[in-house]
Amino acid sequence: MTMTYAVAGAQSASQHPMSARLDAYVANNEFDRPTLIVDVDRVEEQFNALKAGLGRADIHYAVKANPALEIISRLVSLGSHFDAASRGEIEICLSQGARPETISFGNTIKRPADIAWAYNAGIRLFAADADEELEKIAEHAPGSDVYIRLIVEVSQADWPLTRKFGCDKDTAIRLLDVAKSLGLNPVGFSFHVGSQTRKAEMWEPSLDALAEIWHAGKAAGHDLTLLNIGGGFPAFYGEAIQAPTDYAAAVMEMINAKFGDVATIMAEPGRGMVAEAGVIACEVLLVSRKSDRDVHRWVYLSIGRFSGLAETEGEAIRYQFETPRDNDAMGPCIMAGPSCDSADVLYEKRPMPLPLTLKAGDRVLIRNTGAYTSTYSSVCFNGFPPLDVVCI
């Protein structure tokens, strides 16, 4: 039977048992700047839940979601593998004891010197989606395994990732031949169904299209042994999501049915691994109206799009906010960050309900912010310090 986390309001979004540790830490500490607090035990719980559903698939944690050393170290101890987007992320993983053979250099846009460095560090698995990328890998990481990233054109995700990465069927199969001609070992394909794909059933249209490419590649004579199913595993942001073990098991069931007996399957959860393990503590800086006719208040926080909340772009990710005044009457407001930049607006198309009594100095907790916050935080834009991170 499929399980879901119920749709809930801001306060009930935190009712996971592990959140008690975060709540206790926040209640007992003051923060002089916006701070992300991460419960590493909660990351471990989520790893185990996903692994239970993924079965034989290897989890390659997407380091870009949150590269905190405490998280990487814990995942190494649990036997996780890693998806790295840069030399810096590879260095982090190696520094925490990850073995080179457990690390994939998954960015399709790599600096030649970084490919060479990774190869010398023992990395042998690289992603590509273009001729020139394969040429770089062949020159600087000769004989390595490569997988070709496919473009996903029928994503049902809240945040499709269809433009920047990947290639179509004909290009992908041709690139397998190119890789071979360059002395590389083309082992398979990768894809990403899109960030925040809330239910496993949403994968099906993409998987049907991608399985067709997989089978075409095999029919063309290629010995495909690796399928990287990417990320897309969701976190709770107020809309119902499928529980992680059930979700992962349902995805694997579809993979097995549509792709057949694949020797090696990789999954790259990032958001689904760490988002729910984190909470940001910040404060209200100002509540105002632009005129007497203004329908909505403006609420300015001490954190904004340039200091950790970049995923409010397009209002795709709807964070859950808590304040000490949540029992008071609520009203819609436009939310914005503190910087002197007019683009630093978080929610305006769909105003966010917040207490009418809210005022400057009130603490605000932003739930389920363990993913893509500290890594999106810019360094001192407008002189504001980057998001502080505390792991407990």
URQUI-V433422 format. One line per field, one symbol per residue. psi: psi as a letter, one per 20 degrees, with the letter a starting at -180 (. if undefined). burial: + if it has 24 or more other C-alpha atoms within 12 Angstrom, else -. Layout:
BEGIN
psi = ???
burial = ???
END
This chain:
BEGIN
psi = ppqqpqpraggiijjphhihgggggghjqqpjrpppppohhhggghghgghhhhcipppnpnhhgojphhgggghghijqrqopirgghgggghhjjqqhijppnipjnqpghhggggghijpjoqqqjqghghggghhimpjrpqqppqqoikqjqhnqmighqrrrgggghhhggggghjjrnoibqrroiqqlohqhhihggghghhhggghhghhjjpnpipoojbciprrokhqpqqqgggghhhghggghhhibnpgppqqlpfgigigiiqppparphqprqhrhiphqqpopriqahikilhjipjkgpnqpqqrikiirqqqqqpqraiqmpiilpgoghnqppqphjqrpipqppoqlkiplghhiprokpjjpqrpqppp.
burial = ----+---+++-++-+-++-+++-++----+-+++++++++++++++++++-+++-++++++++++++++++++++-+-++++++++-++++++-+++++++++++++++---+++-++-+++++++++++-++++++-+++++++++++++++++++++++--+++++--+++++++++-+-+++++++++++++++++++++-+++++++++++++---++++++++++++++++++-++++++++++++++++-++--+-++++++++++++++++++++++-++-------++++++++++++++++++-+-+++++++--+------+++++++----+++++---++++--++--+++++++++++++++++-----+++++++++
END
